[in-house]
């Protein structure tokens, strides 16, 4: 009986090493995936090296289709002549009213009727970090422009028509800082893929808290809704 029991135990002891040997080393695969991602990013940096120079404060996003980041970088245009209106009122054109020279140049170049602007959702004054990304556009684009702008739509999250100009306001200096075409392309592609969802949600929650605080003080609040997407 003892001999039989001994024989019964032998297969169990022999099988244990085989089970251990067949286990997948997930740490090795994680490292491989991380190295592969790093190599891909490095290769992209090399391929898009011509678009990384931060030499302009304003970059034009034309109303044209794109599928890849390299293609988008080539579409984007640095605009050295663009000047942001001195105020929101300065960008509004009234029939018979005087138009500032810098506003007139942009209206003529991009076929705009007036100049509007807004911070990109997730990058407003209530967001984290020092980069406050914003866009300039035809303030009446839904009625005056016809061409769809997929890049601007990715930035704003709703239908955008005509030309848009992107800028990045530095929170510390209060000035638009130099930016690169690749930075803008990275921002557009990331938002197309939903990469800024957390930033947008955090800013939205903060805005709700501020509105609730104003309401408690007796202030009347108005919700501004974006155009239909």
C-alpha positions in Angstrom: 0.0 0.0 0.0 2.8 2.4 0.8 4.5 1.7 -2.5 1.3 2.5 -4.3 0.9 5.8 -2.4 4.4 6.7 -3.3 3.8 6.1 -7.0 0.6 8.2 -6.8 2.5 11.2 -5.5 5.3 11.1 -8.1 3.3 12.6 -11.0 2.2 15.5 -8.8 5.8 16.4 -7.9 7.0 16.1 -11.5 4.1 18.2 -13.0 4.7 21.2 -10.8 7.8 22.5 -12.6 6.0 22.1 -15.9 3.1 24.3 -14.8 5.6 27.0 -13.6 7.5 26.9 -16.8 4.3 27.5 -18.8 3.3 30.7 -17.0 3.5 33.9 -19.1 6.0 36.5 -18.0 3.7 39.6 -18.2 6.4 41.9 -16.9 8.6 41.1 -19.9 5.7 41.8 -22.3 4.9 45.1 -20.6 8.5 46.2 -21.0 8.4 45.1 -24.6 5.2 47.1 -25.3 6.7 50.2 -23.5 9.9 50.0 -25.5 7.9 49.6 -28.7 5.8 52.7 -27.9 8.9 54.7 -27.1 10.5 53.7 -30.4 7.4 54.6 -32.3 7.3 58.1 -30.6 11.0 58.6 -31.3 10.4 57.7 -35.0 7.5 60.1 -35.2 9.6 62.9 -33.7 12.2 62.3 -36.3 9.7 62.2 -39.2 8.0 65.4 -38.0 11.1 67.2 -36.9 10.6 69.9 -39.6 7.3 70.9 -37.8 8.6 71.2 -34.2 10.1 74.7 -34.4 8.2 77.2 -32.3 8.5 80.2 -34.6 5.0 81.6 -34.7 2.4 82.7 -32.2 -0.6 82.0 -34.5 -1.2 79.0 -36.7 -4.0 78.8 -39.3 -6.1 75.6 -39.4 -7.6 75.5 -42.9 -10.9 73.8 -43.7 -9.4 70.7 -45.2 -9.6 66.9 -44.5 -6.7 64.9 -43.1 -6.2 61.4 -41.8 -2.6 61.3 -40.4 -0.6 63.7 -38.2 2.1 64.2 -40.9 -0.6 65.2 -43.3 -2.1 67.6 -40.8 1.3 69.2 -40.0 1.7 70.0 -43.7 -1.8 71.6 -43.9 -1.2 73.9 -40.9 0.1 77.3 -41.8 2.1 79.8 -39.6 0.6 83.3 -39.7 3.1 85.9 -38.9 0.8 88.8 -39.8 -2.2 87.8 -37.6 -2.8 90.0 -34.6 -5.4 89.2 -31.9 -8.0 92.0 -31.6 -7.4 94.2 -28.6 -10.8 93.3 -27.2 -13.9 91.3 -28.0 -15.6 94.5 -29.2 -12.7 95.3 -31.5 -13.3 92.2 -33.5 -16.9 92.9 -34.1 -17.6 94.8 -37.3 -20.5 97.2 -37.5 -21.7 98.6 -40.7 -20.3 102.1 -41.1 -18.0 101.6 -38.1 -14.2 101.9 -38.0 -12.2 98.7 -38.2 -8.7 98.4 -36.7 -6.0 97.6 -39.4 -5.0 94.3 -37.8 -8.7 93.2 -37.8 -9.2 94.3 -41.4 -6.1 92.2 -42.5 -7.6 89.0 -41.0 -11.0 89.7 -42.3 -9.6 90.0 -45.8 -7.2 87.1 -45.6 -9.7 84.5 -44.3 -13.0 85.9 -45.6 -14.4 86.5 -42.1 -17.2 88.9 -41.4 -16.1 89.6 -37.7 -13.6 88.0 -35.4 -14.7 85.9 -32.5 -12.6 83.9 -30.1 -12.9 81.3 -27.3 -10.7 79.1 -25.2 -10.6 75.4 -26.3 -12.7 73.3 -23.8 -10.4 71.9 -21.1 -7.8 74.7 -21.6 -9.7 77.8 -20.2 -8.8 80.0 -17.3 -10.1 77.4 -14.9 -8.0 74.6 -16.2 -4.7 73.3 -14.8 -1.3 74.2 -16.3 -0.1 77.4 -17.9 -1.1 76.7 -21.5 -4.4 78.3 -22.3 -5.2 77.2 -25.9 -7.7 79.3 -27.8 -9.0 79.8 -31.3 -10.0 82.8 -33.5 -12.7 82.5 -36.2 -15.5 84.1 -38.1 -17.9 85.1 -35.4 -20.8 84.3 -37.8 -19.3 81.2 -39.4 -22.6 79.2 -39.3 -24.2 81.7 -41.6 -21.2 83.1 -43.6 -18.9 80.1 -44.1 -19.6 76.9 -46.0 -16.5 74.6 -45.8 -16.3 72.2 -42.9 -13.2 72.4 -40.7 -12.5 68.9 -39.2 -9.5 70.2 -37.3 -11.4 73.0 -35.6 -14.3 70.6 -34.9 -11.9 68.3 -33.0 -10.7 71.3 -30.9 -14.2 72.7 -30.1 -16.3 69.6 -30.2 -19.0 70.9 -32.5 -19.5 71.9 -36.1 -16.9 74.4 -37.3 -16.9 76.2 -40.7 -14.2 78.2 -42.4 -10.7 79.1 -41.3 -9.6 79.0 -37.7 -6.5 80.4 -36.1 -5.0 78.7 -33.0 -3.0 80.4 -30.3 -1.7 79.5 -26.8 -1.9 82.1 -24.1 0.8 81.7 -21.4 -0.9 82.1 -18.0 2.2 83.5 -16.4 3.1 86.1 -19.0 -0.4 86.9 -20.2 0.9 86.8 -23.8 0.5 84.4 -26.6 3.6 82.2 -26.7 5.4 80.8 -29.7 4.0 77.5 -30.8 4.8 74.8 -33.4 2.7 73.2 -36.1 3.4 69.8 -34.4 2.0 71.1 -31.1 -1.2 72.1 -32.8 -1.4 68.8 -34.7 -0.8 66.8 -31.4 -3.6 68.8 -29.8 -6.0 68.1 -32.7 -5.2 64.4 -33.0 -5.4 63.9 -29.2 -8.8 65.5 -29.0 -10.1 63.5 -32.0 -9.2 60.3 -30.0 -10.9 61.6 -26.8 -7.6 62.2 -25.0 -8.6 65.4 -23.3 -11.9 64.0 -21.8 -10.6 64.3 -18.2 -9.5 67.9 -18.7 -12.9 68.9 -20.2 -14.8 67.1 -17.5 -12.7 68.8 -14.7 -13.2 72.2 -16.2 -17.0 71.6 -16.7 -17.3 70.5 -13.0 -15.5 73.6 -11.9 -17.7 75.8 -14.0 -20.8 74.2 -12.4 -19.5 74.9 -8.9 -18.9 78.5 -9.8 -22.4 78.9 -11.3 -23.9 77.3 -8.1 -21.9 79.8 -6.0 -23.2 82.7 -8.1 -26.8 81.4 -7.8 -26.5 81.3 -4.0 -25.5 85.0 -4.1 -28.7 85.7 -5.9 -27.1 86.3 -9.3 -29.0 85.2 -12.4 -27.0 82.8 -14.6 -27.4 82.1 -18.3 -26.2 78.9 -19.9 -24.6 79.4 -23.2 -24.9 76.4 -25.5 -22.6 75.6 -28.5 -24.0 75.3 -32.0 -25.4 71.9 -33.0 -22.7 69.4 -33.9 
